[in-house]
Structure formats: structure tokens, C-alpha cells
Amino acid sequence: MRVYVASSWRNDRQPGVVAALRHAGHEVYDFRNPAPGDEGFHWSEIDRLWELWGPEEFVAGLPHPIAQQGLAKNLAAMEWAEAFVLVNPGGRSSHLEAGWAIGAGKPLLILLDKGEPELMYGLASHLHTSIWEVVKRLEEYR
């Protein structure tokens, strides 16, 4: 299957999930490495001091061509995907991607962590506690 893995740049579990899904024979979109030689979108490409931005700077930075190219790349991958895996702990973008997947009628599998319970996770197709459960469930969709 074509799988979009949604997570956070700060999540150290994400690379292992991508590797496990690929090992299981899936085509996986990895936002950290979307294509050979492409290390994904980074706000620092727009401004090295982006972490000091307030809301006004963020609003001004979002239409920047580099940000728009990153958004277009991720959105194209989301449309390409047949299923989504949200790897927690996730960030704001990954949760928006998960919501988009639900709205698009695509299966959303959430790989849980030790974080707080979340009521809206009841909208997901399946909740899992291990990558092996995710791999098994994707086989059922295949």
C-alpha cells in the first residue's frame, strides 16, 4: 500500500516506523526524506531565526515560495496515499494531516505512545500500541 506517515520532526520513533513499513513491502512517504537528496521542508530555509517568530511573522512566512512548495509536496503525498499512520507523539501538522485523512475517507491508523488519552482518536480507523500491529492491519487493507 501507499502509506503516508504523519508525525513530528521531534519524534525519534518516526524513522523506525518508516523503515518497518518499507520492510513490510509498503511504499511510504517520509516527510523527512520525501525524495532522494531531499531532506524535507524546514522553516530555517526561510529564516534562520524562525523559532523566534510571533504570529505576525508566521502569517507573513506561510506564503513564502519555499513554504508553499513544502505544503504542495506534502499535500500531493497525502492525495497519493491509500492509508495514513499517525505516529505519536505527533505535532500540529501531523494531527491536521490525520484529520484530512479522515475527511478524505482514507484509513487512519494511530500508533499510540504513553501520552494522554484523546477523545477525538475515536474517529481513527484503528488504534495500535506497536508497529507490528500497524503492519498487520495494513495487510488487511491491502
N, C-alpha and C positions, 0 to 999 in steps of 0.2 A: 504494500500500500504506500501511497504518498502521504507522509506524515509531517505535520508542522509541529515543532517542539517550541512551546512558549515557556519562557522562564525569565529570570533576571540575570543581568551581567554578573551580579554578585553571588549567584548560586553556583557553588562548586560541584553540584550533582549533575548539572546540565550536560557537560561533555560526556560523562559516562552513560547517560541516558541515550544521547545521540549515537554513541558507539554501539550500545546494546541493540538498539533498534536497527541499525545498519547491519549488524552481525546477524540479526534475525531475517534479513533479506528485504527490509523496507527501504524506500527512498525517503530520505529525511532532509527537511530544510533546517539548516543550522544558522540562526541569525548571527552567530559569532564568526562563521566562515561560510557565507552563502554561495561562494564560488571559489575556484582555485585562485589564490592571490588576493582575495577579497576578505578583509578582516571585519566586515560589517560596519554599520554606522556608529559613529562616535560624535557626541556633541563637541568634543575638543577639536574636531575638524573645522568647526565654525568659529569657536572662541576657546582659547586655552584656559580662560577663566570662567567657563560656563557654570561651574559649581557655585559661583558667587552670584549668579543671576537671580533677580527677583521676577515676579510675574510679568512685568513690562518687558524685560529682556527676553523672556521665554516667548511671549507673544510675538515679539519682533524677530526672533530666531527661527520660529517654526516655518515660515515661508521661504527661508533660505534655500537656494537650489540644492545644496548638499542634503539638507533635512528632507526636502521633497523627494529627492532621489532615493533616500533610505526608506521613506514611507512607501513609495511606489514599489520598491523591491519587496518589502515585507507583504504588502497587500497582494501583489502578484503571486507570492508564495502561498498566501492564505487561500486565494482562489484556486490555486493548483492542488492544494492538499485535499485528501479524501477523509482525513481524520486529524484530530488535534490531541496533543498530550501537553497538559499544563503541569510543569514540574515545580513543586513548591519547595522553598518559599519563592513565590513569584513577586513581580513588581506591578506597577500600574499598567504598563503596556501589555504585559502578559495576561492580565485579567481582562483588559479590553479586547485582546485577541480571542480569549476564551468566550467572552460574551458574543463576539462577532460570529464565532463558530456555531454557537447555539442558535443564533438568529439565522444563520445560513443553512441550518439543518444538518450540520456535519457532526459526527460523533466527537464528543469531548470526554477524554479520559483524564482524570486528575490523579497525579501521583502525590499523595499526601506526605507531609512531614510532621514534625512534632508541634506545629503551630496551633493556634486557637481554632476551635470549630467555626465553620462558616455556613450560615443558613442557606445562602444562595448556591452553594455547591450541590444542593439538591436538584438543581437544573442540569447538572452534568449527566452524561450517559452512564458513566461508571466512576467510582472512586476506588483507588488502589493504594496499597501500602508497600508494594515492591515493584521494581521494574519488571520482574518476571511475570507478575500478574498482568501488567500492561501488555507485554509481548504476547501472552496467551490470549488476552481479549482481542487484540488486533488480528490475531489469526482467525478468530470467529467472524470478524468483519470482512476478511479477505475474500 
